[in-house]
C-alpha cells in the first residue's frame, strides 16, 4: 500500500481507517507516508494473502460443517 491508495482531498490524505488517532484522520502526504512506512515496515508492494477462498466445494462444505452450518 502506498500514499496513492489512500483517499485524498485537497492534498490531505485519510488514514483514520487504518490507524486509531485523535482528530479527524486527515493528514498531509508526508505524515501519511510516515504512517504507512511504520505500519508496513518500509515494505513496498506487499501482496495480500490470496490462498484463502480457493477451497474446493468439498473443503468448503467440510469447513461449514465443522462450525455447525448445515447445507
LOVO-187133 format. One record per atom (N, C-alpha, C): residue number from 1; x, z, y; atom name; residue in three letters. Coordinates in nm, 3 decimals. Atoms other than C-alpha are relative to their C-alpha. Layout:
NUM,X,Z,Y,CA,ala
...
//
This chain:
1,0.086,0.000,-0.117,N,unk
1,0.000,0.000,0.000,CA,unk
1,0.091,0.000,0.123,C,unk
2,-0.074,-0.003,-0.125,N,unk
2,0.125,-0.074,0.347,CA,unk
2,-0.097,0.014,0.116,C,unk
3,0.081,-0.025,-0.119,N,unk
3,0.001,-0.026,0.701,CA,unk
3,-0.108,-0.107,0.017,C,unk
4,0.098,0.109,-0.018,N,unk
4,-0.174,-0.364,0.700,CA,unk
4,-0.121,0.014,-0.091,C,unk
5,0.114,-0.024,0.088,N,unk
5,-0.401,-0.242,0.418,CA,unk
5,-0.099,0.101,0.059,C,unk
6,0.085,-0.102,-0.060,N,unk
6,-0.543,0.032,0.642,CA,unk
6,-0.097,-0.061,0.100,C,unk
7,0.095,0.041,-0.102,N,unk
7,-0.849,-0.005,0.862,CA,unk
7,0.066,0.025,0.136,C,unk
8,-0.061,-0.020,-0.132,N,unk
8,-0.732,-0.056,1.219,CA,unk
8,-0.089,-0.057,0.109,C,unk
9,0.076,0.043,-0.117,N,unk
9,-0.878,-0.096,1.563,CA,unk
9,0.081,0.040,0.123,C,unk
10,-0.072,-0.025,-0.126,N,unk
10,-0.702,-0.127,1.900,CA,unk
10,0.135,0.067,-0.024,C,unk
11,-0.134,-0.051,0.034,N,unk
11,-0.359,-0.060,1.744,CA,unk
11,0.001,0.144,-0.050,C,unk
12,0.009,-0.132,0.064,N,unk
12,-0.480,0.263,1.580,CA,unk
12,-0.041,-0.023,-0.145,C,unk
13,0.022,0.018,0.143,N,unk
13,-0.486,0.300,1.202,CA,unk
13,-0.065,0.124,-0.058,C,unk
14,0.077,-0.111,0.056,N,unk
14,-0.727,0.512,1.000,CA,unk
14,0.063,0.047,-0.131,C,unk
15,-0.058,-0.060,0.119,N,unk
15,-0.564,0.746,0.746,CA,unk
15,-0.082,0.118,-0.050,C,unk
16,0.084,-0.113,0.036,N,unk
16,-0.844,1.001,0.722,CA,unk
16,-0.054,-0.006,-0.142,C,unk
17,0.050,0.011,0.137,N,unk
17,-0.948,0.865,0.383,CA,unk
17,0.112,0.016,-0.104,C,unk
18,-0.108,-0.018,0.098,N,unk
18,-0.602,0.908,0.225,CA,unk
18,0.071,0.134,0.014,C,unk
19,-0.056,-0.134,-0.015,N,unk
19,-0.492,1.245,0.368,CA,unk
19,-0.100,0.087,0.074,C,unk
20,0.084,-0.096,-0.069,N,unk
20,-0.665,1.558,0.490,CA,unk
20,0.073,0.039,0.128,C,unk
21,-0.067,-0.030,-0.125,N,unk
21,-0.586,1.601,0.856,CA,unk
21,-0.098,0.050,0.103,C,unk
22,0.082,-0.045,-0.112,N,unk
22,-0.715,1.771,1.166,CA,unk
22,-0.022,-0.118,0.094,C,unk
23,0.027,0.108,-0.094,N,unk
23,-0.877,1.539,1.414,CA,unk
23,-0.083,-0.109,-0.064,C,unk
24,0.088,0.107,0.042,N,unk
24,-1.044,1.206,1.368,CA,unk
24,0.059,-0.093,-0.105,C,unk
25,-0.059,0.083,0.105,N,unk
25,-0.798,1.042,1.124,CA,unk
25,0.064,-0.128,0.050,C,unk
26,-0.061,0.120,-0.057,N,unk
26,-0.679,0.767,1.360,CA,unk
26,0.138,0.033,0.053,C,unk
27,-0.138,-0.023,-0.042,N,unk
27,-0.303,0.744,1.417,CA,unk
27,0.063,-0.133,0.045,C,unk
28,-0.071,0.121,-0.040,N,unk
28,-0.053,0.500,1.563,CA,unk
28,0.058,-0.068,-0.123,C,unk
29,-0.058,0.075,0.111,N,unk
29,0.109,0.234,1.346,CA,unk
29,0.124,0.072,-0.056,C,unk
30,-0.120,-0.070,0.044,N,unk
30,0.436,0.430,1.333,CA,unk
30,-0.036,0.125,-0.079,C,unk
31,0.043,-0.120,0.073,N,unk
31,0.257,0.750,1.229,CA,unk
31,-0.060,-0.037,-0.135,C,unk
32,0.060,0.045,0.125,N,unk
32,0.058,0.561,0.967,CA,unk
32,0.107,-0.040,-0.101,C,unk
33,-0.109,0.041,0.089,N,unk
33,0.376,0.409,0.824,CA,unk
33,0.075,0.121,-0.054,C,unk
34,-0.069,-0.122,0.044,N,unk
34,0.543,0.752,0.811,CA,unk
34,-0.083,0.074,-0.105,C,unk
35,0.089,-0.066,0.097,N,unk
35,0.241,0.897,0.629,CA,unk
35,0.004,-0.075,-0.133,C,unk
36,-0.004,0.079,0.124,N,unk
36,0.240,0.611,0.377,CA,unk
36,0.135,0.014,-0.070,C,unk
37,-0.133,-0.017,0.060,N,unk
37,0.616,0.642,0.324,CA,unk
37,0.009,0.133,-0.074,C,unk
38,-0.005,-0.131,0.063,N,unk
38,0.575,1.012,0.249,CA,unk
38,-0.087,0.004,-0.127,C,unk
39,0.091,-0.003,0.115,N,unk
39,0.278,0.962,0.017,CA,unk
39,0.049,-0.089,-0.115,C,unk
40,-0.040,0.097,0.102,N,unk
40,0.423,0.662,-0.166,CA,unk
40,0.145,0.019,-0.043,C,unk
41,-0.139,-0.020,0.036,N,unk
41,0.778,0.789,-0.182,CA,unk
41,0.087,-0.120,0.034,C,unk
42,-0.073,0.118,-0.045,N,unk
42,0.906,0.483,0.006,CA,unk
42,-0.001,-0.114,-0.102,C,unk
43,0.011,0.107,0.098,N,unk
43,0.798,0.261,-0.285,CA,unk
43,-0.096,-0.105,0.055,C,unk
44,0.086,0.106,-0.051,N,unk
44,0.662,-0.074,-0.176,CA,unk
44,-0.063,-0.077,-0.114,C,unk
45,0.072,0.082,0.097,N,unk
45,0.410,-0.285,-0.361,CA,unk
45,-0.022,0.070,-0.134,C,unk
46,0.033,-0.074,0.121,N,unk
46,0.308,-0.018,-0.610,CA,unk
46,-0.123,-0.064,-0.060,C,unk
47,0.112,0.065,0.067,N,unk
47,0.082,-0.181,-0.864,CA,unk
47,-0.086,0.106,-0.069,C,unk
48,0.088,-0.097,0.064,N,unk
48,-0.222,0.012,-0.985,CA,unk
48,0.004,-0.012,-0.152,C,unk
49,0.006,0.000,0.145,N,unk
49,-0.257,0.109,-1.348,CA,unk
49,-0.125,-0.077,-0.041,C,unk
50,0.113,0.084,0.040,N,unk
50,-0.475,-0.166,-1.492,CA,unk
50,-0.031,0.011,-0.148,C,unk
51,0.023,-0.010,0.144,N,unk
51,-0.464,-0.051,-1.852,CA,unk
51,-0.138,0.059,-0.030,C,unk
52,0.132,-0.056,0.021,N,unk
52,-0.793,0.137,-1.811,CA,unk
52,-0.104,-0.108,0.018,C,unk
53,0.109,0.095,-0.013,N,unk
53,-1.101,-0.071,-1.868,CA,unk
53,0.014,-0.123,-0.087,C,unk
54,-0.017,0.118,0.086,N,unk
54,-0.961,-0.319,-2.119,CA,unk
54,-0.028,0.033,-0.146,C,unk
55,0.033,-0.040,0.136,N,unk
55,-1.102,-0.140,-2.424,CA,unk
55,-0.095,-0.100,-0.064,C,unk
56,0.093,0.086,0.073,N,unk
56,-1.280,-0.334,-2.691,CA,unk
56,-0.137,0.067,-0.001,C,unk
57,0.133,-0.061,0.007,N,unk
57,-1.656,-0.280,-2.729,CA,unk
57,-0.007,0.118,-0.098,C,unk
58,0.001,-0.109,0.098,N,unk
58,-1.593,-0.064,-3.037,CA,unk
58,0.068,0.124,0.058,C,unk
59,-0.070,-0.113,-0.062,N,unk
59,-1.343,0.155,-2.847,CA,unk
59,-0.087,0.064,0.107,C,unk
60,0.088,-0.049,-0.105,N,unk
60,-1.586,0.185,-2.558,CA,unk
60,-0.114,0.083,-0.059,C,unk
61,0.108,-0.075,0.066,N,unk
61,-1.869,0.293,-2.789,CA,unk
61,0.051,0.131,-0.055,C,unk
62,-0.059,-0.123,0.054,N,unk
62,-1.638,0.546,-2.955,CA,unk
62,0.023,0.102,0.112,C,unk
63,-0.022,-0.090,-0.112,N,unk
63,-1.542,0.693,-2.616,CA,unk
63,-0.132,0.062,0.048,C,unk
64,0.128,-0.051,-0.043,N,unk
64,-1.906,0.724,-2.515,CA,unk
64,-0.057,0.099,-0.101,C,unk
65,0.049,-0.091,0.104,N,unk
65,-1.994,0.887,-2.848,CA,unk
65,0.071,0.134,0.008,C,unk
66,-0.076,-0.126,-0.009,N,unk
66,-1.717,1.146,-2.800,CA,unk
66,-0.047,0.088,0.114,C,unk
67,0.049,-0.082,-0.109,N,unk
67,-1.869,1.258,-2.472,CA,unk
67,-0.151,0.023,-0.008,C,unk
68,0.140,-0.029,0.025,N,unk
68,-2.221,1.267,-2.614,CA,unk
68,-0.101,-0.102,0.048,C,unk
69,0.092,0.105,-0.045,N,unk
69,-2.369,0.942,-2.482,CA,unk
69,-0.042,-0.081,-0.121,C,unk
70,0.052,0.077,0.113,N,unk
70,-2.593,0.775,-2.736,CA,unk
70,-0.034,-0.140,0.047,C,unk
71,0.024,0.140,-0.035,N,unk
71,-2.612,0.397,-2.731,CA,unk
71,-0.115,-0.052,-0.084,C,unk
//
